Amino acid sequence: LDAASLRRHRPVGTTPPEASRQTETHSRRSRRLFASSRRRRRSQVPVRRARSSLGGVVSKTFGEWAKTVGQDQMKRLEVPLMLRMVDRSQMLDIRFDRQLLKLFAEIGYWERLTFEIPHYAAEVYARREELRVLRENVLLVVRDYNRIIS
């Protein structure tokens, strides 16, 4: 047997110096990871509390918003979309309810947050694209009419 083979065949229960260094490094690394995971868990507690508290605020805000959304949203569409300007009687102006535009934006935000929209508001919201096209067409007519008159 030569010296190299003797080094390879160590008595049972002994480890080569490189292995003991690797084990030492591994144990230090695992202690560090364990400590960081404890810190992470401890730091997640305030995050969970903040999320639940924020969730409560959002739910409360949605409840208040749902109460303010009236059931008469479709009636807002029954007004004429064009009217004569008060200061210039020859000119036209568009009269699309700004509250409806605001309602469409708010419903979009609540849907992204996966809240269930009241049915009476959802009915109007389902027609938002149709109403957007109508509004754009009325704007074009008013603009062209006013250009011709002036």
C-alpha positions in Angstrom: 0.0 0.0 0.0 1.2 3.4 -0.8 0.7 6.8 1.0 -2.2 7.9 -1.3 -4.2 4.7 -0.6 -3.6 5.0 3.1 -5.1 8.5 3.0 -8.1 7.2 1.1 -8.7 4.4 3.7 -9.2 6.2 7.0 -10.4 4.4 10.0 -14.1 4.4 10.6 -15.4 7.4 12.5 -12.7 9.8 11.3 -13.3 12.4 8.6 -10.7 14.1 6.4 -10.0 17.7 7.2 -11.7 19.0 4.0 -14.9 17.2 5.0 -14.8 18.7 8.5 -14.4 22.2 7.1 -17.4 21.6 4.7 -19.5 20.3 7.6 -18.5 23.3 9.6 -19.4 25.7 6.7 -22.7 23.8 6.2 -23.7 24.1 9.8 -22.8 27.8 9.9 -24.8 28.3 6.7 -27.8 26.4 8.1 -27.7 28.4 11.4 -27.7 31.6 9.4 -30.6 30.5 7.2 -32.5 29.3 10.2 -32.0 32.7 11.9 -32.9 34.6 8.8 -36.1 32.5 8.5 -37.0 33.3 12.1 -36.5 37.0 11.4 -38.5 36.7 8.2 -41.4 35.0 10.1 -41.2 37.7 12.8 -41.2 40.5 10.2 -44.2 38.9 8.3 -46.4 39.3 11.4 -46.7 43.1 11.0 -47.1 42.7 7.3 -50.0 40.3 7.9 -51.5 42.7 10.4 -51.2 45.5 7.9 -52.8 43.5 5.1 -55.7 42.5 7.3 -56.2 46.0 8.5 -55.9 47.4 5.0 -58.4 44.7 3.8 -60.8 45.9 6.5 -60.5 49.5 5.4 -61.0 48.5 1.7 -64.1 46.5 2.6 -65.5 49.3 4.6 -64.9 51.8 1.8 -66.6 49.4 -0.7 -69.6 49.1 1.6 -69.9 52.9 1.9 -69.4 53.3 -1.9 -72.1 50.6 -2.6 -74.6 52.6 -0.4 -73.9 55.8 -2.3 -74.4 54.2 -5.7 -78.1 54.9 -6.3 -80.5 52.5 -8.0 -81.4 55.2 -10.5 -78.3 55.0 -12.6 -80.2 54.2 -15.8 -82.3 57.4 -15.3 -79.1 59.4 -15.7 -79.1 58.2 -19.4 -82.6 59.7 -20.1 -81.4 63.3 -20.3 -80.7 64.9 -23.7 -77.1 64.5 -24.8 -76.9 67.9 -26.6 -78.0 71.3 -25.5 -77.6 74.9 -26.5 -74.9 76.9 -24.8 -76.2 79.5 -22.4 -73.8 82.3 -23.3 -73.8 81.5 -27.1 -77.2 80.3 -28.1 -76.1 79.2 -31.6 -73.5 76.8 -30.3 -74.1 73.3 -28.9 -72.6 71.6 -25.9 -72.5 67.9 -24.8 -74.4 66.9 -21.7 -73.1 63.5 -20.7 -73.5 63.0 -17.0 -70.0 63.2 -15.4 -71.2 61.1 -12.5 -71.6 58.2 -14.9 -68.0 58.6 -16.1 -66.9 58.6 -12.5 -69.1 55.6 -11.8 -67.5 53.6 -14.7 -64.0 54.3 -13.4 -64.9 53.3 -9.8 -66.6 50.1 -10.9 -63.5 49.2 -12.9 -61.4 49.6 -9.8 -63.7 47.6 -7.6 -63.8 44.8 -10.2 -60.0 44.7 -10.2 -60.2 44.2 -6.5 -62.7 41.3 -7.1 -65.6 43.0 -5.3 -69.2 42.1 -6.3 -70.7 45.2 -7.9 -74.4 46.0 -7.1 -76.6 44.7 -9.9 -78.1 48.1 -10.7 -74.7 49.6 -11.2 -73.4 46.5 -13.1 -76.3 46.9 -15.6 -75.1 50.4 -16.6 -71.4 49.3 -16.5 -72.2 46.4 -18.9 -73.2 49.1 -21.4 -70.1 51.2 -20.9 -68.5 50.5 -24.3 -71.8 51.3 -26.1 -72.1 54.5 -24.1 -68.5 55.5 -24.7 -69.0 55.1 -28.5 -72.3 57.1 -28.3 -70.5 59.9 -26.3 -67.7 60.0 -28.8 -70.1 60.3 -31.7 -72.1 63.1 -30.0 -68.8 64.9 -29.3 -67.9 64.7 -33.0 -71.4 66.0 -34.0 -71.2 68.9 -31.5 -67.6 69.8 -32.6 -68.5 69.7 -36.3 -71.8 71.7 -35.8 -70.0 74.4 -33.8 -67.2 74.6 -36.4 -69.8 75.2 -39.1 -71.8 77.8 -37.1 -68.7 79.8 -36.0 
